[in-house]
Amino acid sequence: MNEILKNINECLSTDNNICAYESTAYNIINIMVVLYILAFLTSPLGVIQLLFIICKLPYHLLKVVVGWMLPSLLAKDVSNDTVLITGGAGGLGALMAMKFVKLDAKQIVLIDINLNALQETKQKLEDAVIENNTRTNIMIVQADLSKEETTTKAMNDIISKVGNITILINNAGIVTGKKIVDSPPKLMKLTMAVNIEAHFWTVKAILPSMIENNHGHIVTIASSAGLLGVPGLADYCASKHAAVGFDESIRLEMRHLGCDGVKTTCVNPFFIKTGMFEGAASRYPRLLPLLEPEYAASKIVRAIRCNQEVLIMPLAVHLTPIVRLLPVPIFDQICDWFGVLETMNDFKGRSENNNDNNKKKR
Ligand SMILES: NC(=O)c1ccc[n+]([C@@H]2O[C@H](COP(=O)([O-])OP(=O)(O)OC[C@H]3O[C@@H](n4cnc5c(N)ncnc54)[C@H](O)[C@@H]3O)[C@@H](O)[C@H]2O)c1
């Protein structure tokens, strides 16, 4: 009896080994079939190139982790940079300018439509220059970025005075926060003009010198509304989706031209407590918190210094592209569950008019 059991055990262990070999062989055959189909659909060289790209994945993942945990290892020096920030008179723009003063940027230029706010911010930045013992020069320019002529003229004047811009932050933005049927066409056009068309004109003014010197950085302040549609924000979402597409096209255009020294960063934040989205809310603030302006500005400046191509915050917004893989009705229900449908219900924004109109609607 013992002899029989021993024989059975030996048989089973031999079977296990055979099973392991069989499954390895099976996996290799599967991979070969996939590669063969891919080579048939593209070309054998195409498959080799793709495998080469995939091999670089660990390096880039490591860079993301290092940039996140030890940003100072990757952060570039900005002390020779001329930084231009649109919409720099207040909110996020002014906070980012303050960070660049502390980093001793050579020159900061703020463009905004609001002259009073520009002058106040200039004073605060100059005080910070003295306090931090840096040598940053501050320049302010009042211009309406919703018009191509005024934007291009302002940009050319600035370049003639301070020389080439090396970091451009397209930050100026507006929101009306009205349902599509209530949105006046004039405001919808204005939203597109400020939130995206202005990017065309500022980038066109500074990019030739960046390409020539193979040096520079273009930053697009988009929004999580550039990754997802939101009721009550149709024109704003359209402008921010356009900004995301614009940034990606420029990034790939630089790659196409071989300008690896011209960097881009696209920023997609959820609501920031600057007042622009006053009244907008998150259903699950622990999962999807409204961002503190200081925190958002620090993260953006850090992303610029680390040449990070895309910055999405907070973490939960990263789920958007993943949830998009699901069937559309499920995607819509998840948006509903997240509270996306009601996020703008109590929106007031900056203006009193917005407030009154919103009350009338509800
Ligand atoms: N606050 C948020 O919740 C939030 C969320 C995601 C993205 N963003 C984006 O971040 C950027 C900055 O937002 P913020 O919260 O600091 O808003 P903000 O209102 O404080 O700043 C916007 C600035 O743009 C200027 N501006 C508006 N129209 C202009 C024009 N025609 N010409 C020149 N300047 C003009 C304003 O005067 C203002 O100083 C915007 O692009 C916004 O869309 C904001």
The ligand as an SDF file (V2000), in Angstrom:
LIG
                    3D

 44 48  0  0  0  0  0  0  0  0999 V2000
  -10.3780   78.9440   -8.5240 N   0  0  0  0  0  0  0  0  0  0  0  0
  -10.6530   77.7210   -8.9340 C   0  0  0  0  0  0  0  0  0  0  0  0
  -11.4470   77.0010   -8.3080 O   0  0  0  0  0  0  0  0  0  0  0  0
  -10.0140   77.1720  -10.1820 C   0  0  0  0  0  0  0  0  0  0  0  0
  -10.0900   75.7940  -10.4390 C   0  0  0  0  0  0  0  0  0  0  0  0
   -9.4990   75.2920  -11.5730 C   0  0  0  0  0  0  0  0  0  0  0  0
   -8.8410   76.1370  -12.4410 C   0  0  0  0  0  0  0  0  0  0  0  0
   -8.7790   77.4570  -12.1880 N   0  0  0  0  0  0  0  0  0  0  0  0
   -8.1160   78.3280  -13.1400 C   0  0  0  0  0  0  0  0  0  0  0  0
   -7.0330   78.9660  -12.5100 O   0  0  0  0  0  0  0  0  0  0  0  0
   -6.8140   80.2530  -13.1090 C   0  0  0  0  0  0  0  0  0  0  0  0
   -6.7010   81.3050  -12.0270 C   0  0  0  0  0  0  0  0  0  0  0  0
   -7.8800   81.2940  -11.3000 O   0  0  0  0  0  0  0  0  0  0  0  0
   -8.0810   82.0920   -9.9140 P   0  0  0  0  0  0  0  0  0  0  0  0
   -8.8360   81.2150   -9.0300 O   0  0  0  0  0  0  0  0  0  0  0  0
   -6.7980   82.6810   -9.4740 O   0  0  0  0  0  0  0  0  0  0  0  0
   -9.0920   83.2280  -10.4190 O   0  0  0  0  0  0  0  0  0  0  0  0
   -9.0220   84.7970  -10.2000 P   0  0  0  0  0  0  0  0  0  0  0  0
  -10.3510   85.3290  -10.6260 O   0  0  0  0  0  0  0  0  0  0  0  0
   -8.5530   85.1020   -8.8280 O   0  0  0  0  0  0  0  0  0  0  0  0
   -7.8880   85.2450  -11.2180 O   0  0  0  0  0  0  0  0  0  0  0  0
   -8.0970   85.4040  -12.5790 C   0  0  0  0  0  0  0  0  0  0  0  0
   -7.3970   86.6560  -13.0360 C   0  0  0  0  0  0  0  0  0  0  0  0
   -7.5930   86.7950  -14.4410 O   0  0  0  0  0  0  0  0  0  0  0  0
   -7.7960   88.1790  -14.7190 C   0  0  0  0  0  0  0  0  0  0  0  0
   -8.5420   88.3850  -15.9610 N   0  0  0  0  0  0  0  0  0  0  0  0
   -9.8280   88.0480  -16.2020 C   0  0  0  0  0  0  0  0  0  0  0  0
  -10.1760   88.4590  -17.4280 N   0  0  0  0  0  0  0  0  0  0  0  0
   -9.0910   89.0380  -17.9770 C   0  0  0  0  0  0  0  0  0  0  0  0
   -8.8390   89.6640  -19.2300 C   0  0  0  0  0  0  0  0  0  0  0  0
   -9.7850   89.8020  -20.1620 N   0  0  0  0  0  0  0  0  0  0  0  0
   -7.6050   90.1730  -19.4460 N   0  0  0  0  0  0  0  0  0  0  0  0
   -6.6510   90.0850  -18.5120 C   0  0  0  0  0  0  0  0  0  0  0  0
   -6.8260   89.5050  -17.3150 N   0  0  0  0  0  0  0  0  0  0  0  0
   -8.0430   88.9920  -17.0480 C   0  0  0  0  0  0  0  0  0  0  0  0
   -8.6000   88.6690  -13.5150 C   0  0  0  0  0  0  0  0  0  0  0  0
   -8.5420   90.0840  -13.3840 O   0  0  0  0  0  0  0  0  0  0  0  0
   -7.9360   87.9320  -12.3720 C   0  0  0  0  0  0  0  0  0  0  0  0
   -6.8900   88.6780  -11.7840 O   0  0  0  0  0  0  0  0  0  0  0  0
   -7.9640   80.4600  -14.0770 C   0  0  0  0  0  0  0  0  0  0  0  0
   -7.5540   80.1520  -15.3820 O   0  0  0  0  0  0  0  0  0  0  0  0
   -8.9990   79.4580  -13.6250 C   0  0  0  0  0  0  0  0  0  0  0  0
   -9.8520   79.0630  -14.6730 O   0  0  0  0  0  0  0  0  0  0  0  0
   -9.3320   78.0000  -11.0710 C   0  0  0  0  0  0  0  0  0  0  0  0
  1  2  1  0
  2  3  2  0
  2  4  1  0
  4  5  1  0
  4 44  2  0
  5  6  2  0
  6  7  1  0
  7  8  2  0
  8  9  1  0
  8 44  1  0
  9 10  1  0
  9 42  1  0
 10 11  1  0
 11 12  1  0
 11 40  1  0
 12 13  1  0
 13 14  1  0
 14 15  2  0
 14 16  1  0
 14 17  1  0
 17 18  1  0
 18 19  2  0
 18 20  1  0
 18 21  1  0
 21 22  1  0
 22 23  1  0
 23 24  1  0
 23 38  1  0
 24 25  1  0
 25 26  1  0
 25 36  1  0
 26 27  1  0
 26 35  1  0
 27 28  2  0
 28 29  1  0
 29 30  1  0
 29 35  2  0
 30 31  1  0
 30 32  2  0
 32 33  1  0
 33 34  2  0
 34 35  1  0
 36 37  1  0
 36 38  1  0
 38 39  1  0
 40 41  1  0
 40 42  1  0
 42 43  1  0
M  CHG  2   8   1  16  -1
M  END
$$$$
